[in-house]
Amino acid sequence: MTSRPAIATDITKLFAARDTHAVEVAVLQPADPFLDMAGEDLRRRIFLTESETGKTLCLRPEFTIPVCLDHIASQAGTPRRYSYLGEVFRQRRDGGNEFFQAGIEDLGDRDTAAADARSLADAHALLSLVLPGRKLAITLGDQTLFEAVLAALGLPRGWRMRLARAFGSAPMLEAALADLANPPRNSQLSGPVALLALDGDAEGLAAHIAEGMEEAGLSASSGRAPADIARRLIEKAQLRSVRLSDDAFSALKGFLGIDVALDGATAALEKFAADAGLSLGPALENFAARARAIEAHGLSAAQIRYDAAFGRPLDYYTGLVFEIAAGDGDRPLVGGGRYDRLLTLLGAKKPIPGVGFSVWLDRIEALRESAK
């Protein structure tokens, strides 16, 4: 076990002053929520184990999903703000495989612009407390705006889903855009499968796949179901059949190229939408409201960067995403964002909006040591 950080007491006092409920969650967690919702980058670094009954478990790789699961189980009312400070366990390219994180999860506030701004302000206040005088660099992205652009461009649902999943991973996004510009052929599918997939005949394709599995002696229960395989093949065939017009592709690339200070971001987005002939509706209105709310917290919008292509590699984000780094560093000290669909996916009976952040305490401690 790693030792508790020296800055832990100051952080927990800050959390208490910011009207949060301190929570502790179990170290052993059910693995499925992380495998299904956390994103490929985290999935491949999780430490898995098994219970006596054969249930797949994992060592807690992060706090957001466990905090949300405990909130659902407790049936507590909202809005409610939770804070935590404890160890997480996952393989890392640098540093140890068990390390401390702290953060706040803000659940149930329907004023998303205000809650987003408060989350960013909480994170900034924490770093200002433990790294006094250190210049901080804040980068924002917005998954909702990206998805609004995709919808306004008229992309079919399959393509919108693929691009949305790629948001936050530069290699995945580049690969998806390359396929969108020059769709690959369907030659890897055999004749009957290709025809059924292109026709969108899910029932016929599932039956064909089930027949092939039976002939090969494969049990449908031993892996993915024929209906699921058929659905994915049809989705892939539809993706390959779409080619975006040059104007639309140019507009998408133009949007992803927006990288400006937050105080000029709303104007830049309005100009982009007008030039491209697109309506971004509520997504842009909420962006502007959030920018105003951030400034109301005393954070300088001129010192915050909005990068339209910026995302974070966790599948559950739905809106704001942000990172804060030391001004002279390239590794984030804080990462956070909005996850309005997560609690429903985890079993909540009604939609509960959420936003939060986590802080890497070992990175902060390394900076504090280097400053001595």
Secondary structure, DSSP 4 states (H G I P E B T S, - for coil): -PPPPTTHHHHHHHHHHTT-EE----SEEESHHHHHHS-HHHHTTB-EEE-TTS-EEEE---SHHHHHHHHHHHT--SSEEEEEEEEEEB--SSS-SEEEEEEEEEES-S-HHHHHHHHHHHHHHHHHHHSTT--EEEEEEEHHHHHHHHHHTT--HHHHHHHHHHTT-HHHHHHHHHHHHSPPPSTTS-HHHHHHHHHT-HHHHHHHHHHHHHHTT--GGGSS-HHHHHHHHHHHHHHHT----HHHHHHHHHHHT-EEEGGGHHHHHHHHHHHHT---HHHHHHHHHHHHHHHHTT--GGGEEEETT---S-TT--SEEEEEEETT-SSEEEEEEE-TTHHHHTT-SS---EEEEEEEHHHHHHHHHHT-
